């Protein structure tokens, strides 16, 4: 069957069920970030209770990031093999259990162990999310869809400083871990009620099914009219897709992915920039406490402001390349590279955040918000480069490899941060440690863009497999 084009379905009203799927992924990503941010907001409380140093805290963060990086090796591959429906449900169940277990930690070692368990299980979120987007959206919409669900990271980061300190103050830090961790089990109900791959989804119209595959270079599964109870009167011909479609198993062996420059471009982008986001996520509350003496509920408004900006930018980051494609007629590669270059310049401002903050705290917060926004806009497109350059059956595996690199990059920054902050705290100049980290945060994206698009994969040629 010939893959449908946008022109052949333009006269047919297209449904919007794919956005229901996008909303499910959005909520899962929100829960993912709620769970992982709890410890950063409880840092002052836990430091007192367990007598942690900055290095102790950084070691716990590193345990999460190392496990996350290692988990990425297998998470993408497993999800490519068992499918997004079961794979997403499995990873969310496991990380929810890991989050709840934090309530039973008794010291630094047990916290590190539970953080490691959370890291290895949360590693499945983004491979599952982007595999879902690759299955449910045409290429021209994937960055926009990615931007929408990726904004869930910011919603989670906004909700956490509102919910976690309140629960900890009125109940206890243990109840904070228990209650936040349990939210994921509610999501599972809606996932199994509403999610299925397009070829099996009975709620999906034929017009929307055709639209999803309208600009794909991978052919859609043929419609089998024999499977319709009443082909002439059916309002859901998408349900007639062959009941036994080809099994979605990876056709490119995992080690073979490493021979492609496209894989290494994605790895480079993740390694150089993911750590910046990890740093902001895990150290922003500590920065506000150290520099401006904010604690408890006082950090809620500044953190919510930063991640609200980032959430808006995540959606805009995916919208811009789609606008360039649809309205300006740009090819996918040009729109993706240009958008990412624009976003790479904005983080440069963070290098001046402390100087601006000397005049007023909110100047620093606004600048950090702009940098966080640039990251989310960048990230929505960075992830989408995997589906731009690789076939659907290998997307989760490539994202898993890149996610591992991103985790290692984050681990490197976190380990360095703990030691820098302890060193400069002893000298009475902890702000110098933050300045050094902010320098890297400002320059990392331009370095990543140059390495990706000028050296490793300048034409983003698609891998066939």
MARZA-430989 format. One record per residue: x, y, z of N, C-alpha, C in turn. Coordinates in steps of 0.2 Angstrom, whole numbers. Each point is the difference from the previous one (the first is absolute). Layout:
N
PT   n.c1   n.c2   n.c3  ca.c1  ca.c2  ca.c3   c.c1   c.c2   c.c3
PT      X      Y      Z      X      Y      Z      X      Y      Z
...
//
This chain:
465
PT   n.c1   n.c2   n.c3  ca.c1  ca.c2  ca.c3   c.c1   c.c2   c.c3
PT      4     -6      0     -4      6      0      4      6      0
PT     -1      5     -4      4      6     -1     -2      4      6
PT      6      3      3     -1      4      6     -4      7     -2
PT     -5      1      4     -4      6     -2      4      7      1
PT     -2      5     -4      3      6      1     -5      5      3
PT      3      6      2     -4      5      3     -5      2     -5
PT      1      1     -7     -4      2     -5     -6     -5     -1
PT      1     -6      1     -5     -5     -1     -5      0      5
PT      1      2      6     -4      0      6     -3      7      2
PT      2      5     -4     -1      7      2     -8      1      0
PT     -3     -3     -5     -8      1      0     -4     -4      5
PT      4     -4      4     -4     -4      5      2      3      7
PT     -5      1      4      0      3      7      5     -5      4
PT      5      3      3      5     -4      4     -2      0      7
PT      0     -6      3     -2      0      7      6      2      4
PT     -1      0      7      5      3      5      2     -5      5
PT     -1     -7     -1      1     -5      5      7      0      2
PT      5      2     -5      7      0      2      2      4      5
PT     -4      6      1      1      4      6     -2     -2      6
PT     -5     -5      0     -1     -3      7      6     -5      2
PT      3     -3     -5      6     -4      2      5      5      2
PT      1      6     -3      5      4      2     -1      3      7
PT     -7      1      2     -1      2      7      2     -6      5
PT     -1     -6     -2      2     -5      5      7      0      1
PT      4      1     -5      7      0      0      2      6      4
PT     -3      6     -1      1      6      4     -1     -1      8
PT     -5     -4      2     -1     -1      7      5     -5      3
PT      2     -5     -4      5     -4      2      7      3      1
PT      1      5     -4      6      4      1      0      5      6
PT     -6      2      1     -1      4      6      1     -4      6
PT     -2     -6      0      1     -4      6      7     -2      1
PT      3     -1     -6      7     -2      0      4      6      4
PT     -1      6     -2      4      5      3     -3      2      7
PT     -6     -1      2     -2      1      7      4     -5      4
PT      1     -6     -2      3     -5      4      8      1      1
PT      3      3     -5      7      1      0      2      6      4
PT     -5      5      0      2      6      3     -1      1      8
PT     -3     -5      3     -2      0      7      6      1      4
PT      5     -4     -1      6      0      4      4      7      0
PT      0      4     -6      3      6      0     -4      5      4
PT     -6      0      1     -4      4      4      0     -1      7
PT      2     -7      2      0     -2      7      8      1      2
PT      4      2     -4      7      0      1      2      3      7
PT     -3      6      2      2      3      6     -2     -4      6
PT     -6     -3      0     -3     -4      5      4     -6      1
PT      2     -4     -6      4     -6      0      7      1      2
PT      3      6     -1      7      2      2      0      0      7
PT     -5      3      3      0      1      8     -1     -7      3
PT     -5     -4     -3     -1     -6      3      5     -5      0
PT      4      0     -6      5     -5     -1      7      2      0
PT      1      7      1      6      3      1      4      0     -7
PT     -3      1     -6      3      0     -6      5      6     -1
PT      5     -1     -4      4      5     -3     -2      1     -7
PT      2      5     -4     -1      1     -7      2     -6     -4
PT      5     -3      2      3     -6     -4     -5     -6      2
PT     -2      0      6     -5     -6      1     -6      1     -5
PT     -3      6      0     -6      1     -4      2     -1     -7
PT      6      2     -3      2     -1     -7      1     -7     -1
PT      2     -4      5      1     -8     -1     -7     -3     -1
PT     -5      2      4     -6     -3     -1     -3      2     -7
PT      1      6     -2     -2      2     -7      3     -4     -5
PT      7     -1      1      4     -4     -5     -3     -7      0
PT     -2     -3      5     -2     -6      0     -6     -1     -4
PT     -5      5      0     -6      0     -4      3      1     -8
PT      4      4     -1      2      2     -7      4     -6     -3
PT      4     -3      4      4     -6     -3     -5     -6     -1
PT     -5     -1      4     -4     -5     -1     -5      1     -6
PT     -2      7      0     -4      2     -6      4     -1     -7
PT      6      2      0      4     -1     -6      1     -8     -1
PT      1     -4      4      1     -7     -1     -7     -3     -2
PT     -5      2      3     -7     -2     -1     -2      2     -8
PT      3      5     -2     -2      2     -7      3     -5     -5
PT      5     -3      2      3     -5     -5     -5     -5     -2
PT     -4     -3      5     -5     -5     -1     -7      2     -1
PT     -1      6      3     -7      2      0     -3      1     -7
PT      4      4     -4     -2      1     -7     -1     -7     -4
PT      5     -4      1     -1     -7     -4     -6     -4      2
PT     -1      0      7     -6     -4      3     -6      3     -3
PT     -1      7      0     -6      3     -3     -1     -1     -7
PT      6      0     -4     -1     -2     -7     -2     -7     -1
PT      2     -5      5     -2     -7     -1     -7     -1      2
PT     -2      3      6     -7     -2      3     -5      5     -2
PT      2      5     -3     -5      5     -2     -1      6      5
PT     -3      5     -3     -1      6      4     -6     -1      6
PT     -5     -4     -2     -5      0      5      2     -4      6
PT      3     -6      0      2     -3      5      6      3      3
PT      5      2     -4      6      3      2     -1      6      5
PT     -4      4     -2     -2      7      4     -3     -2      6
PT     -5     -5      0     -3     -2      6      5     -3      5
PT      5     -4     -2      4     -4      4      5      5      3
PT      3      5     -4      5      5      3     -3      4      5
PT     -7      3     -1     -3      4      5     -1     -3      6
PT     -3     -7      0     -1     -3      6      6     -1      4
PT      6     -2     -3      6     -1      3      3      6      4
PT     -1      6     -4      3      6      3     -5      3      6
PT     -6     -2     -1     -5      2      6      2     -3      6
PT      1     -7     -1      2     -4      6      7      3      3
PT      5      1     -4      6      3      2     -1      6      4
PT     -4      5     -3     -1      6      4     -3     -1      7
PT     -5     -4      0     -3     -2      7      5     -2      5
PT      5     -4     -3      5     -3      5      4      5      3
PT      1      6     -3      4      5      4     -3      1      7
PT     -6     -1      1     -3      2      7      3     -5      5
PT      3     -5     -2      3     -5      5      8      0      0
PT      3      5     -3      7      1      0      2      2      8
PT      6     -2      2      2      1      7      7      4      0
PT      3      2     -6      6      3      0      2      1     -7
PT      6      3     -1      3      2     -6      1     -6     -5
PT      2     -6      3      1     -6     -5     -7     -2     -2
PT     -5     -1      4     -7     -2     -2     -3      5     -5
PT      1      6      1     -2      5     -4      3     -1     -7
PT      6     -1      0      4     -1     -7     -3     -6     -3
PT     -1     -5      4     -3     -6     -3     -6      1     -4
PT     -5      3      4     -7      1     -3      1      5     -6
PT      4      5      1      1      5     -6      2     -4     -6
PT      5     -5      1      2     -4     -6     -5     -4     -3
PT     -5     -3      5     -5     -4     -3     -5      5     -4
PT     -1      6      3     -5      5     -4      4      2     -6
PT      6      1     -1      3      1     -6      0     -5     -5
PT      1     -6      2      0     -5     -5     -7     -2     -3
PT     -5      1      4     -7     -1     -2     -3      6     -4
PT      2      6      2     -2      6     -4      3      1     -6
PT      5     -4     -2      4      0     -6     -5     -1     -6
PT     -5     -4      2     -5     -2     -6     -4      5     -2
PT     -1      6      3     -5      5     -1      1      3     -7
PT      5      3     -2      1      3     -6      1     -5     -6
PT      3     -5      0      0     -5     -5     -7     -2     -2
PT     -4     -1      5     -7     -2     -1     -4      6     -3
PT      1      6      3     -4      6     -2      2      1     -7
PT      6      0     -2      2      2     -7     -2     -6     -5
PT      0     -6      2     -2     -5     -4     -8      1     -2
PT     -3      2      6     -8      1     -1     -1      5     -5
PT      4      6      1     -1      6     -5      2     -3     -7
PT      5     -3     -1      2     -3     -7     -6     -4     -3
PT     -3     -4      4     -6     -4     -2     -6      4     -2
PT     -1      5      4     -7      4      0      0      6     -4
PT      6      3     -2      0      6     -3      4      0     -7
PT     -2      4     -5      4      1     -6      7      4      2
PT      5     -1     -4      6      3      2      0      8      1
PT     -4      3     -4     -1      7      1     -3      3      6
PT     -4     -5      4     -3      2      6      4     -3      6
PT      5     -4     -1      3     -3      6      4      4      5
PT      3      6     -3      3      4      5     -5      4      4
PT     -5      2     -3     -6      3      3     -3     -4      6
PT     -1     -6     -2     -3     -5      5      5     -1      5
PT      7     -1     -2      5     -1      5      0      6      5
PT      0      6     -3      0      6      4     -6      0      5
PT     -6     -2     -2     -5      0      5      1     -5      5
PT      1     -6     -1      1     -5      5      6      1      4
PT      6      3     -3      6      2      4     -2      6      5
PT     -5      4     -2     -2      5      5     -2     -3      7
PT     -2     -7      0     -1     -3      6      5      0      5
PT      6      0     -3      6      1      5      0      6      4
PT     -3      5     -3      0      7      3     -6      0      5
PT     -6     -3     -2     -5      0      4      1     -4      6
PT      4     -6     -1      2     -3      6      4      4      5
PT      5      3     -3      4      5      3     -3      6      4
PT     -6      2     -3     -4      5      3     -4     -3      6
PT     -3     -5     -1     -4     -3      5      4     -3      6
PT      6     -2     -1      4     -3      5      1      5      6
PT      3      6     -2      1      5      6     -6      3      3
PT     -6     -1     -3     -6      2      3     -3     -6      5
PT      1     -6     -2     -3     -6      3      5     -2      6
PT      6     -1     -2      5     -4      4      1      4      7
PT      2      6     -1      1      4      7     -6      0      4
PT     -6      1     -3     -6      0      4     -1     -7      4
PT      1     -5     -4     -1     -7      3      5     -1      6
PT      6      2     -2      5     -1      5     -1      4      6
PT     -2      6      0     -1      4      5     -6     -2      5
PT     -6     -2     -4     -6     -2      4      0     -7      2
PT      4     -4     -3      0     -7      1      7     -3      2
PT      4     -2     -5      7     -2      1      3     -1     -7
PT      7      0      0      3     -1     -7     -2     -7     -2
PT     -1     -5      4     -2     -7     -2     -6      0     -4
PT     -5      4      3     -7      0     -3      1      4     -7
PT      5      4     -1      1      4     -6      2     -6     -6
PT      5     -4      2      2     -5     -5     -6     -5     -1
PT     -4     -2      5     -5     -5     -1     -6      3     -4
PT     -2      6      1     -6      2     -4      2      2     -7
PT      6      3     -1      2      2     -7      1     -6     -4
PT      3     -5      3      2     -6     -3     -6     -4     -2
PT     -6      0      4     -6     -4     -2     -4      3     -6
PT      2      6     -2     -4      3     -5      0     -4     -7
PT      6     -3     -1      1     -3     -6     -5     -6     -1
PT     -3     -3      5     -4     -6     -1     -7      2     -2
PT     -2      7      1     -6      2     -3      0      1     -8
PT      6      2     -2      1      1     -7      0     -7     -4
PT      2     -5      3      0     -7     -3     -7     -1     -3
PT     -5      1      4     -7     -1     -1     -2      3     -7
PT      1      6     -1     -1      4     -6      4     -2     -6
PT      6     -2      1      4     -3     -5     -3     -6     -3
PT     -2     -5      4     -2     -6     -3     -7      1     -3
PT     -4      5      2     -6      1     -2      0      4     -7
PT      5      4     -1      0      4     -6      5     -1     -5
PT      6     -4      2      5     -1     -5      0     -6     -3
PT      2      0     -7      2     -6     -4      3      3     -6
PT      4     -4     -3      4      2     -6     -5      2     -6
PT      1      5     -4     -5      2     -5     -3     -6     -4
PT      4     -5     -2     -3     -5     -4     -5     -4      4
PT     -1      0      6     -4     -4      4     -5      5      4
PT      0      6      0     -4      5      3     -7      1     -3
PT     -5     -3      3     -7      0     -3     -3      7      0
PT      3      5      4     -3      7      1      3      4     -6
PT      5     -2     -4      3      4     -5     -3     -1     -6
PT     -1      6     -4     -4      0     -6      6     -1     -6
PT     -3     -3     -5      4     -1     -6      4      6     -2
PT     -4      6      0      4      6     -2      5      2      4
PT      0     -1      7      5      2      4      6     -5      0
PT     -2     -6     -1      5     -5     -1      4      1     -7
PT     -3      2     -5      4      2     -6      4      6      1
PT     -3      5      4      4      6      1      6     -1      4
PT      0     -5      5      6     -2      4      5     -2     -5
PT     -1     -4     -5      5     -2     -4      1      4     -7
PT     -3      6      0      0      4     -6      7      2     -2
PT      5      1      4      6      2     -2      6     -4      3
PT     -3     -7      1      5     -5      2      3     -3     -6
PT      7     -2      1      3     -4     -5      0     -7      2
PT     -4     -2      5     -1     -7      1     -8     -1     -1
PT     -1     -5     -4     -7     -1     -2     -5     -2      5
PT     -6      2      0     -5     -2      5     -2     -7     -1
PT     -2     -3      5     -3     -7     -1     -6      0     -4
PT     -1     -4     -5     -6      0     -4     -7     -1      3
PT     -5      3     -2     -7     -1      3     -2     -7     -3
PT     -3     -4      4     -3     -6     -1     -7      0      0
PT     -4      1     -5     -7      1      0     -4     -6      3
PT      4     -6     -1     -3     -6      3     -1      0      7
PT      3      4      4      0      1      7     -6      4      2
PT     -3      4     -4     -6      4      2     -6     -4      0
PT     -4      1      5     -6     -3      1     -5      3     -6
PT      0      6     -1     -4      3     -5      4      6     -4
PT      4     -2     -4      5      5     -4     -4      6     -3
PT     -6     -1     -2     -4      5     -3     -2      5      5
PT     -2     -2      6     -3      5      4      5      2      6
PT      6     -3      0      4      1      6      3      7      1
PT      0      3      6      2      6      1      7      0      3
PT      3     -6      0      7     -1      3      4     -5     -4
PT      1      2     -6      4     -5     -5      7     -1      3
PT      3      4      4      6     -1      3      1     -6      4
PT     -6     -2      2      0     -6      4      1     -6     -4
PT     -1      1     -7      1     -6     -5      7     -1     -2
PT      4      3      3      7     -1     -1      2     -7      1
PT      4     -4     -3      2     -7      1      0     -1      7
PT     -3     -5      3      0     -2      7      6     -2      2
PT      4     -2     -5      7     -3      2      5      4     -4
PT      1      6      2      6      4     -4      6     -3      2
PT      5      2     -5      7     -2      1      2      2      7
PT      4     -5      4      2      2      6      5      5      0
PT     -1      5      5      5      6      0      6     -2      4
PT      4     -4     -3      7     -2      3      5      4     -3
PT      6      2      3      5      4     -3      3     -4     -6
PT      1      3     -5      4     -3     -6      7      2      0
PT      2      5      4      7      2      0      3     -2      7
PT      4     -5      0      3     -3      6      3      6      4
PT     -1     -1      7      2      6      4      7      2     -1
PT      5     -5      0      7      2     -1      1      4     -6
PT     -4     -2     -5      1      3     -7     -2      7      0
PT     -4      2      4     -2      7      1      6      5      1
PT      5     -3      4      5      4      1      5      2     -5
PT     -1     -4     -6      4      2     -6     -2      6     -4
PT     -6      2      2     -3      6     -4      2      7      3
PT      2      4     -4      2      7      2     -6      3      3
PT     -6     -1     -2     -6      3      2     -1     -2      7
PT      1     -6      2      0     -2      7      4      4      5
PT      6      1     -3      5      3      4     -1      8      1
PT     -4      2     -5     -2      7      0     -5      1      5
PT     -5     -5      1     -5      0      5      3     -1      7
PT      5     -4      0      4     -1      7      3      6      2
PT      4      4     -5      3      6      2     -5      5      3
PT     -5      1     -4     -5      5      2     -3     -1      7
PT     -1     -7      2     -3     -1      6      6      0      6
PT      6     -2     -2      5      0      5      2      7      2
PT      0      5     -5      2      7      2     -5      4      3
PT     -7     -2     -1     -5      5      2     -5     -3      6
PT      0     -6      0     -5     -3      5      2      2      7
PT      7      0      1      3      1      7     -2      7      2
PT     -1      5     -4     -2      7      1     -7     -1      4
PT     -5     -3     -4     -6     -1      3      0     -3      7
PT      3     -6      0      1     -3      7      2      4      5
PT      5      5     -1      3      4      4     -5      5      3
PT     -4      3     -5     -5      4      2     -6     -3      4
PT     -1     -6     -2     -6     -4      4      2     -2      7
PT      6     -2      1      3     -2      7      3      5      4
PT      2      6     -3      4      4      4     -3      7      0
PT     -6      2     -4     -3      6      1     -2      2      7
PT     -4     -5      3     -2      2      7      6      1      5
PT      5     -3     -1      6      1      4      3      6     -2
PT      0      2     -6      3      7     -2     -4      6      3
PT     -7     -1      0     -4      5      3      1      0      7
PT      1     -5      4      2      0      7      6      3      1
PT      5     -2     -4      7      2      2      1      8     -2
PT     -3      2     -5      1      7     -2     -5      5      3
PT     -6     -2      1     -5      4      2     -4     -2      6
PT      3     -6      3     -3     -2      6     -7     -2      0
PT     -3     -2     -5     -6     -3     -1     -1     -7      2
PT     -5     -2      4     -1     -7      2     -7     -1      0
PT     -2     -7      0     -7     -2      1     -4      3     -6
PT     -6      2      2     -5      3     -5      3      6     -3
PT      5      3      2      3      6     -3      2     -1     -7
PT      3     -6     -1      2     -2     -7     -5     -1     -5
PT     -6     -1      3     -6     -2     -5     -1      5     -6
PT      0      6      2     -2      5     -6      6      1     -5
PT      6      1      3      6      0     -5      0     -6     -5
PT      0     -6      3      1     -6     -3     -6     -1     -5
PT     -6      2      2     -6     -1     -4      1      5     -6
PT      2      6      1      1      5     -5      5     -3     -6
PT      6     -3      3      5     -2     -5     -3     -6     -4
PT     -4     -4      3     -2     -6     -4     -6      2     -4
PT     -4      5      2     -6      2     -4      3      3     -7
PT      5      4      1      4      2     -7      2     -5     -4
PT      3     -5      4      3     -6     -4     -5     -4     -3
PT     -6     -1      3     -6     -3     -3     -2      3     -6
PT     -1      6      0     -3      4     -6      6     -1     -6
PT      6      1      2      5     -1     -5      1     -7     -3
PT     -2     -5      4      0     -7     -3     -5      0     -5
PT     -6      3      1     -5     -1     -6      2      4     -6
PT      2      7      2      3      4     -6      5     -3     -4
PT      5     -4      4      6     -3     -3     -2     -5     -5
PT     -6     -3      1     -2     -5     -5     -4      3     -5
PT     -4      6      1     -4      3     -4      4      4     -6
PT      6      3      2      4      4     -5      2     -5     -6
PT      3     -5      1      2     -4     -7     -6     -2     -4
PT     -6     -2      4     -6     -2     -4     -3      6     -4
PT      1      6      3     -2      6     -4      4      1     -6
PT      7     -1      1      5      1     -5     -2     -5     -6
PT     -2     -6      2     -1     -5     -5     -7      2     -4
PT     -5      1      4     -7      1     -3     -1      7     -3
PT      3      5      3     -2      7     -2      6      3     -5
PT      6     -2      1      5      2     -3      3     -5     -6
PT     -2     -6      1      2     -5     -5      7     -2      1
PT      2      0      6      7     -2      1      0     -8      0
PT      5     -3     -2      1     -7      1      1     -2      8
PT     -1     -6      2      0     -2      7      7      2      3
PT      5     -2     -4      7      0      3      2      8      1
PT     -2      4     -5      2      7      1     -4      3      6
PT     -6     -1      0     -4      3      6      2     -3      7
PT      2     -6      0      3     -3      7      6      3      2
PT      5      1     -5      7      2      2     -1      8      1
PT     -4      4     -4      0      7      2     -3      1      6
PT     -6     -3      2     -3      1      6      5     -2      6
PT      3     -5      0      5     -2      5      5      5      1
PT      3      3     -6      5      5      1     -3      6      3
PT     -6      2     -1     -3      6      3      0     -1      8
PT     -2     -6      2     -1     -2      7      7      0      3
PT      5     -2     -4      6     -1      4      4      7      2
PT     -3      5     -3      3      7      2     -3      2      7
PT     -6     -1      1     -3      3      6      3     -2      7
PT      3     -6      1      3     -2      6      6      4      2
PT      3      4     -5      6      4      1     -2      5      6
PT     -6      2      1     -2      5      5      2     -3      7
PT     -1     -6      1      1     -3      7      7      2      3
PT      5      1     -5      6      2      3      0      6      4
PT     -5      4     -1      0      7      3     -6      0      6
PT     -2     -6      1     -6      0      5      2      2      7
PT      6     -2      2      2      2      7      1      8      1
PT      3      3     -6      1      7      0     -6      4      0
PT     -5     -3     -4     -7      4      0     -3     -1      7
PT      1     -6      3     -3     -2      6      2      4      6
PT      6      3     -1      3      5      5     -5      6      1
PT     -3      2     -5     -5      6      0     -6     -2      3
PT     -3     -6     -3     -6     -3      3     -1     -7     -1
PT     -2     -4      4      0     -7      0     -4     -2     -7
PT     -6      4     -1     -4     -2     -6      3      1     -7
PT      5      4      0      4      0     -6      4     -6     -2
PT      3     -3      5      3     -7      0     -5     -5     -2
PT     -6      0      3     -5     -5     -1     -3      0     -7
PT     -1      6     -2     -2      1     -7      5     -3     -5
PT      6      2      1      6     -2     -5      0     -8      0
PT      0     -3      6      0     -7      1     -6     -3     -4
PT     -6      3      1     -6     -2     -3      1      0     -8
PT      3      5     -3      1      0     -7      5     -5     -2
PT      5     -2      4      5     -5     -2     -4     -7      1
PT     -4     -1      5     -4     -6      0     -5     -1     -6
PT     -3      6     -2     -4      0     -5      3     -2     -7
PT      6      3     -1      4     -2     -6      2     -8      0
PT      1     -2      6      2     -8      0     -6     -4     -2
PT     -6      2      2     -6     -4     -1     -2      1     -8
PT      1      6     -2     -1      1     -8      5     -5     -4
PT      6      1      3      6     -4     -3     -2     -8      0
PT     -2     -2      6     -1     -7      1     -6     -3     -4
PT     -5      4     -1     -6     -3     -4      3     -1     -7
PT      5      4     -2      2     -2     -7      6     -5      0
PT      4      0      5      5     -5      0     -2     -7      0
PT     -6     -1      4     -3     -7      0     -2     -1     -6
PT     -3      5     -4     -4     -2     -6      5     -1     -6
PT      7      2      1      5     -2     -5      1     -7      0
PT     -2     -4      5      1     -7      0     -5     -3     -5
PT     -6      2      1     -6     -2     -5      1      2     -7
PT      4      6     -1      2      3     -6      5     -5     -4
PT      4     -2      4      6     -4     -3      0     -7      0
PT     -5     -3      4     -1     -7      1     -7     -3     -1
PT     -1     -6     -3     -6     -3      0     -4     -1      6
PT     -6      0      0     -4     -1      6      2     -6      5
PT      2     -5     -3      1     -6      4      7      0      3
PT      3      6     -1      7      0      4      0      7      4
PT     -5      4      0      0      6      3      1      0      8
PT     -4     -5      3      1     -1      7      7     -2      2
PT      3     -4     -4      7     -2      1      5      5      0
PT     -1      4     -6      5      6      0     -1      5      5
PT     -6      1      2     -2      5      6      3     -3      6
PT      0     -6      1      3     -4      6      7      1      0
PT      4      0     -6      7      1      0      2      7      2
PT     -4      4     -3      1      8      1     -2      1      7
PT     -5     -3      3     -2      2      7      6     -3      5
PT      3     -5     -2      5     -3      4      6      6      0
PT      1      2     -6      6      6      0     -2      6      4
PT     -7      2     -1     -2      5      4      0     -1      7
PT     -1     -6      3      1     -1      7      7      0      2
PT      4     -2     -4      8      0      1      2      7      1
PT     -3      4     -5      2      8      0     -3      3      7
PT     -6     -2      1     -3      3      7      4     -2      6
PT      2     -7      0      4     -2      5      7      3      1
PT      3      2     -6      6      3      1     -1      7      3
PT     -5      4     -2     -1      7      2     -2     -1      8
PT     -4     -4      2     -2     -1      7      5     -1      4
PT      5     -5     -2      6     -2      4      4      6      1
PT      1      4     -6      4      6      0     -3      5      5
PT     -6      1     -1     -4      5      4      1     -1      8
PT     -1     -6      2      1     -2      7      7      2      3
PT      5     -2     -4      7      2      2      2      7      0
PT     -3      3     -6      1      7      0     -3      4      5
PT     -6     -1      2     -4      3      5      3     -1      7
PT      2     -6      1      3     -1      7      7      4      0
PT      4      0     -5      6      3      0     -1      8      1
PT     -4      3     -4     -1      7      1     -4      2      6
PT     -4     -5      3     -4      2      6      5      0      6
PT      5     -4      0      5      0      5      4      6     -1
PT      1      3     -6      4      7     -1     -5      6      2
PT     -6     -2      1     -5      6      1     -2      3     -7
PT      0     -3     -6     -1      3     -6     -4     -5     -4
PT     -5     -3      2     -4     -5     -4     -3      2     -6
PT     -1      7     -1     -2      3     -6      4     -1     -6
PT      7     -1      2      5     -1     -5     -1     -7     -4
PT     -2     -5      4     -2     -6     -2     -6      0     -5
PT     -5      4      2     -6      1     -5      2      3     -6
PT      5      5      0      2      4     -6      3     -5     -5
PT      4     -4      3      4     -5     -5     -5     -4     -3
PT     -5     -3      4     -5     -4     -3     -5      4     -5
PT     -1      6      1     -4      4     -4      4      2     -7
PT      6      0      0      4      1     -6     -1     -6     -4
PT      0     -6      2     -1     -6     -4     -7      0     -2
PT     -5      2      4     -7      0     -2     -1      4     -6
PT      4      6      0     -1      5     -6      3     -3     -6
PT      5     -3      0      4     -2     -6     -2     -7     -3
PT     -3     -4      4     -1     -7     -2     -4     -1     -6
PT     -5      4     -1     -5     -1     -6      4      1     -7
PT      3      6      0      4      2     -6      5     -5     -2
PT      4     -3      5      4     -5     -1     -3     -6     -3
PT     -6     -2      3     -3     -6     -2     -3      1     -7
PT     -2      6     -2     -3      1     -7      6     -1     -5
PT      5      3      2      6      0     -5      2     -7     -1
PT      1     -4      5      2     -7      0     -5     -4     -4
PT     -6      1      1     -6     -4     -3      0      1     -7
PT     -1      7     -2     -2      2     -7      6      2     -4
PT      6      1      3      5      2     -5      5     -5      0
PT      0     -5      4      5     -5      0     -3     -7     -1
PT     -4     -2      4     -3     -7      0     -5     -2     -5
PT     -5      5      0     -6     -2     -5     -3      7     -3
PT      4      3     -4     -2      6     -3     -6      0     -4
PT     -1     -6     -4     -6      0     -4     -6     -4      3
PT      1     -3      6     -5     -4      4     -2     -5     -5
PT      4     -4     -3     -3     -5     -5     -3     -5      4
PT     -6     -3     -3     -4     -5      3      4     -7      0
PT      0     -3      5      3     -7      0     -6     -5     -2
PT      2     -4     -5     -5     -5     -2      2     -7      4
PT     -6     -3      2      2     -7      3     -7     -4      0
//
